[in-house]
Amino acid sequence: MTRTERRPPPDDATPRKATLYCPDCGHESAIDGDWRVEHTTVDDRDRAVYSCPVCGTVITRRPARLALA
């Protein structure tokens, strides 16, 4: 029986786990990639709002302390 060596997939083959996708235009990038990040305060809570750099769609809102950008 021969043993096959496991190789990791090429970097461009599998998106990273923290990849965000725009549902409107299909843009994708790592969470710390090219997303526009605006810091706001809503209901006395600091938020980071991630928007698509291509079409402007809001992708996610996260607590600012958890935001990477």
C-alpha positions as CSV (number, residue, x, y, z in Angstrom):
1,M,0.0,0.0,0.0
2,T,1.4,3.4,-0.9
3,R,1.0,6.4,1.3
4,T,-0.1,9.6,-0.3
5,E,1.3,12.9,1.0
6,R,-1.2,15.5,2.0
7,R,-0.5,18.9,0.6
8,P,-2.3,22.1,1.5
9,P,-4.3,23.7,-1.3
10,P,-2.8,26.6,-3.1
11,D,-3.3,30.0,-1.5
12,D,-5.7,31.2,-4.2
13,A,-7.8,28.0,-4.3
14,T,-9.5,28.3,-0.9
15,P,-10.8,31.5,0.6
16,R,-9.7,32.3,4.2
17,K,-12.2,31.6,6.9
18,A,-12.6,35.4,7.6
19,T,-13.5,36.3,4.0
20,L,-16.5,38.6,3.5
21,Y,-18.7,38.5,0.3
22,C,-20.8,41.3,-1.1
23,P,-24.3,39.8,-1.9
24,D,-25.0,42.6,-4.5
25,C,-21.9,42.7,-6.7
26,G,-20.0,39.5,-5.7
27,H,-16.8,41.3,-4.4
28,E,-14.9,39.3,-1.9
29,S,-11.9,40.1,0.4
30,A,-10.5,39.1,3.7
31,I,-12.1,40.9,6.7
32,D,-8.9,43.0,7.0
33,G,-8.8,43.6,3.2
34,D,-10.2,46.5,1.2
35,W,-13.6,46.9,2.8
36,R,-14.6,50.5,3.8
37,V,-14.9,50.6,7.6
38,E,-16.9,53.4,9.3
39,H,-16.9,53.7,13.0
40,T,-20.3,54.8,14.4
41,T,-22.1,55.0,17.8
42,V,-25.6,53.5,17.9
43,D,-27.6,53.2,21.1
44,D,-24.4,54.1,23.1
45,R,-22.5,51.2,21.4
46,D,-19.5,51.7,19.2
47,R,-19.9,49.9,15.9
48,A,-17.7,49.2,12.9
49,V,-19.8,49.2,9.7
50,Y,-18.1,47.3,6.8
51,S,-19.2,48.4,3.3
52,C,-18.3,47.1,-0.1
53,P,-15.6,49.3,-1.9
54,V,-17.1,48.5,-5.3
55,C,-20.9,49.1,-4.8
56,G,-21.2,50.6,-1.3
57,T,-23.5,47.8,0.1
58,V,-23.3,47.4,3.9
59,I,-21.9,44.0,4.5
60,T,-21.8,43.7,8.3
61,R,-21.9,45.7,11.5
62,R,-19.7,44.6,14.3
63,P,-18.9,45.8,17.8
64,A,-16.0,48.2,17.3
65,R,-13.8,46.4,19.8
66,L,-13.9,43.3,17.6
67,A,-13.3,45.1,14.4
68,L,-9.9,44.5,12.7
69,A,-9.7,47.7,10.7
